[in-house]
Amino acid sequence: MMTSFFDQFASPSFLGIPLIAIAIALPWTLFPTPPSRWLNNRLITLQTWFINRFTNQLLTPLNTGGHKWALLFASLMVFLMTINMLGLLPYTFTPTTQLSLNMGLAVPLWLATVIIGMRNQPTVALGHLLPEGTPVPLIPVLIIIETISLFIRPLALGVRLTANLTAGHLLIQLIATAVFVLLPMMPTVAILTAAVLFLLTLLEVAVAMIQAYVFVLLLSLYLQENV
């Protein structure tokens, strides 16, 4: 029983061929493409408004140099949000529950922000490792602590996204299993549990959107320190 709960996180395969690439590429086919005419339909207008508002809010604290990342951040946000929400559908696979995928996204992007800071303003980038006014005896200790915290950032990005989605999926499956077990024995309790399951599903939809936003927001904060 406990093994079957974690089977949903196993990477699917067909004839020995991993299907995670299809699961990653499929969401891009669901986005509406802008038509050639001047007036767009409601769906494209809503999509454009959402991306513009998100990009404006995310890049407001950044200077002009950080605005080059607007396309990357907006694409990553929509990509993660779509994958997270599609993973809540029955008989689907959520690629973002795999730590390897999340670390593959977090490490290169975090490393890019660090490299940009070291190339453009190395003094300011290294200055983050030692707060101003630090007593001399604490300087070596604080440099070590800040260096460790700097290298933990990509790990925190990947683990946060993986843990939140994995915990939500497991909780939904546990409560759904409880509903099916209680239904023949205690129908009233099963109905109440099903109501809790419905509310939890709505919560997981919000978590799927919030975690995608938090992932991109933290990357923008890391970029803000280095531009």
C-alpha distance (Angstrom), angle and dihedral (degrees) to the residues before:
residue distance angle dihedral
M1 . . .
M2 3.78 . .
T3 3.80 90.8 .
S4 3.80 92.0 54.2
F5 3.80 90.9 54.8
F6 3.79 90.0 63.4
D7 3.80 95.8 41.7
Q8 3.80 89.3 88.0
F9 3.81 89.5 67.5
A10 3.81 94.3 54.6
S11 3.78 113.7 109.4
P12 3.83 107.7 -107.0
S13 3.79 120.3 -122.8
F14 3.79 136.8 -176.6
L15 3.81 119.8 -154.7
G16 3.79 87.7 -14.2
I17 3.83 92.7 -53.8
P18 3.86 114.6 123.2
L19 3.79 112.1 -123.3
I20 3.79 97.0 -162.2
A21 3.81 89.8 101.5
I22 3.82 89.7 59.7
A23 3.80 90.7 46.3
I24 3.80 89.4 53.6
A25 3.82 96.0 44.6
L26 3.82 97.5 42.4
P27 3.85 98.2 76.2
W28 3.80 91.5 61.2
T29 3.81 89.8 64.1
L30 3.82 91.0 58.7
F31 3.80 96.4 61.8
P32 3.81 115.6 97.8
T33 3.78 115.2 -118.5
P34 3.82 118.9 -135.0
P35 3.81 112.7 -104.8
S36 3.79 124.6 -127.2
R37 3.82 93.9 -113.9
W38 3.77 123.0 90.9
L39 3.82 97.9 -117.4
N40 3.81 116.2 65.1
N41 3.78 127.0 -155.4
R42 3.81 122.9 -107.7
L43 3.81 95.5 -96.2
I44 3.79 94.9 54.1
T45 3.80 90.6 43.1
L46 3.82 90.4 53.0
Q47 3.80 91.6 46.5
T48 3.81 92.0 49.7
W49 3.83 92.1 47.4
F50 3.80 91.7 50.1
I51 3.81 94.3 49.1
N52 3.81 92.1 46.0
R53 3.80 93.3 49.8
F54 3.79 92.4 46.3
T55 3.80 93.4 47.6
N56 3.79 92.3 46.7
Q57 3.80 93.1 50.5
L58 3.80 93.7 44.3
L59 3.81 98.1 47.5
T60 3.80 99.4 39.5
P61 3.86 94.2 93.8
L62 3.83 91.6 47.1
N63 3.77 125.5 86.3
T64 3.79 124.0 -125.1
G65 3.80 93.5 -81.7
G66 3.80 91.5 60.4
H67 3.81 92.8 52.7
K68 3.80 88.9 78.7
W69 3.81 86.8 75.7
A70 3.83 93.1 59.8
L71 3.81 95.4 100.0
L72 3.80 92.8 45.7
F73 3.81 94.2 48.3
A74 3.81 94.1 45.7
S75 3.82 92.5 47.8
L76 3.81 92.0 47.1
M77 3.80 91.6 48.6
V78 3.80 94.1 51.0
F79 3.82 91.3 42.7
L80 3.81 95.2 52.1
M81 3.80 93.4 42.2
T82 3.79 92.9 51.3
I83 3.81 94.1 47.2
N84 3.81 92.4 46.8
M85 3.80 93.5 50.2
L86 3.81 95.5 43.2
G87 3.80 87.6 53.6
L88 3.81 89.6 65.3
L89 3.80 91.2 65.5
P90 3.83 117.3 96.8
Y91 3.81 118.3 -92.3
T92 3.80 93.4 12.3
F93 3.78 132.1 124.5
T94 3.80 122.9 -129.8
P95 3.83 110.2 -148.0
T96 3.82 91.6 -167.5
T97 3.81 90.1 67.5
Q98 3.81 86.1 71.9
L99 3.80 111.7 90.8
S100 3.80 90.8 -154.0
L101 3.81 92.0 61.5
N102 3.80 93.9 46.0
M103 3.79 92.2 47.9
G104 3.79 88.7 47.6
L105 3.79 87.9 58.5
A106 3.81 97.9 38.9
V107 3.81 102.3 45.6
P108 3.85 99.9 52.6
L109 3.81 93.6 43.4
W110 3.81 93.3 46.8
L111 3.81 90.2 45.6
A112 3.81 90.0 50.9
T113 3.82 90.8 55.6
V114 3.81 90.9 49.3
I115 3.81 92.9 48.1
I116 3.81 91.0 49.2
G117 3.79 90.4 52.2
M118 3.80 93.6 47.4
R119 3.81 91.4 48.1
N120 3.81 100.3 43.8
Q121 3.80 102.6 33.1
P122 3.81 112.0 5.1
T123 3.82 94.1 168.2
V124 3.81 93.2 56.0
A125 3.82 92.4 42.3
L126 3.80 92.4 52.2
G127 3.79 90.0 41.8
H128 3.82 89.8 69.0
L129 3.81 87.7 68.5
L130 3.81 91.9 64.9
P131 3.83 121.3 39.9
E132 3.78 116.5 -139.9
G133 3.79 116.1 -96.7
T134 3.81 95.7 24.5
P135 3.83 113.7 158.9
V136 3.80 112.6 -109.5
P137 3.86 96.2 -117.7
L138 3.83 90.3 55.4
I139 3.80 96.5 49.2
P140 3.86 97.5 92.2
V141 3.80 92.5 44.3
L142 3.81 94.1 48.3
I143 3.81 92.6 47.4
I144 3.80 90.1 53.9
I145 3.81 92.4 46.3
E146 3.81 93.9 47.7
T147 3.81 91.3 46.6
I148 3.80 90.9 52.2
S149 3.81 91.3 47.3
L150 3.82 89.3 50.1
F151 3.80 93.1 54.6
I152 3.82 92.5 43.5
R153 3.82 91.7 60.7
P154 3.83 97.7 85.1
L155 3.80 90.4 43.7
A156 3.80 90.0 52.4
L157 3.82 90.8 49.2
G158 3.79 93.5 52.9
V159 3.81 97.5 39.7
R160 3.82 93.3 47.1
L161 3.80 93.1 54.7
T162 3.81 93.6 42.6
A163 3.81 95.8 45.9
N164 3.81 96.2 47.6
L165 3.80 94.7 49.2
T166 3.81 94.2 41.5
A167 3.81 92.8 49.9
G168 3.80 91.7 48.6
H169 3.80 93.7 49.9
L170 3.80 92.3 47.5
L171 3.80 92.3 48.9
I172 3.81 92.0 49.8
Q173 3.80 91.2 50.1
L174 3.80 93.1 47.1
I175 3.81 93.4 50.6
A176 3.82 92.0 43.7
T177 3.81 89.6 52.3
A178 3.80 89.7 49.8
V179 3.83 90.4 52.5
F180 3.82 92.5 54.4
V181 3.82 92.1 45.7
L182 3.82 94.7 48.0
L183 3.82 97.0 42.2
P184 3.85 98.1 83.2
M185 3.82 93.9 38.4
M186 3.82 105.2 37.1
P187 3.82 111.4 11.9
T188 3.82 94.7 177.4
V189 3.79 93.0 53.8
A190 3.80 89.6 44.6
I191 3.83 91.1 54.3
L192 3.80 91.3 49.7
T193 3.80 89.8 48.2
A194 3.81 89.7 49.9
A195 3.80 89.2 53.8
V196 3.79 89.2 52.3
L197 3.81 88.2 49.2
F198 3.81 90.8 53.3
L199 3.81 91.7 50.8
L200 3.80 90.4 46.6
T201 3.80 90.2 52.2
L202 3.80 90.2 53.6
L203 3.79 88.4 49.4
E204 3.79 90.9 51.1
V205 3.80 90.7 52.2
A206 3.80 87.9 55.7
V207 3.81 90.9 45.5
A208 3.81 90.7 51.4
M209 3.80 90.5 55.1
I210 3.81 95.7 40.4
Q211 3.80 94.4 49.6
A212 3.80 91.6 52.1
Y213 3.80 89.2 50.3
V214 3.82 93.4 46.6
F215 3.82 91.3 50.1
V216 3.81 92.4 54.8
L217 3.82 93.3 38.4
L218 3.80 92.7 56.3
L219 3.79 90.3 48.5
S220 3.80 89.2 52.8
L221 3.82 89.9 50.8
Y222 3.80 90.4 51.5
L223 3.79 88.5 49.7
Q224 3.81 91.0 48.9
E225 3.80 90.1 60.0
N226 3.79 92.1 54.7
V227 3.81 105.4 41.2
